[in-house]
C-alpha cells in the first residue's frame, strides 16, 4: 500500500514537472516569437536603409561620370579638330545619341 501511494505520488510529480516544463516552453516560445518579429522588423528597416544608400551611391557615380564626360567634351571643344582621334569623336557621338534617345 505504501509503495503504491509512493508510486502514485512520484507519477503525479513527474506529470506536474512535464506540465511545468511545457508551460515554461510555451512562455519561452512566446518570448522568442516576439524577438523574431522584432528582428524581422529591424531587418526590413536595415534592408530599406541599404537600398537607399545604394541609390545615393548610384547617384554619386552618375554625377561623377557626367562631370567627367562634360570635362572630356569641354576639352574636345577646345582642341583643334586634328588633335581629337576619330575613335573619341565616334564615342562622344554615341554618347550624344544615347542621351538623346533617353531624353525622348
C-alpha angles and dihedrals in degrees: 000000000000090000091050092052090047090051092049091047092050090047091051090049092051091048091049090049090052091049091048090048092050092048090049091050090048091054090046091051091050091050092047091048089056090049091049091051091050091049091049090052091048090047091053091049091050092048090052090049091051090048090053092048090051088053091051092048092048090050091050091050092049091048091048092048091047091051091050092049091049091050090049091049091049090051092049090051091053098045122083115261092250093055094062116082119234089236091057091047090050092048093049091048089052090051090051090050092049092048092047090050092049094050095055 
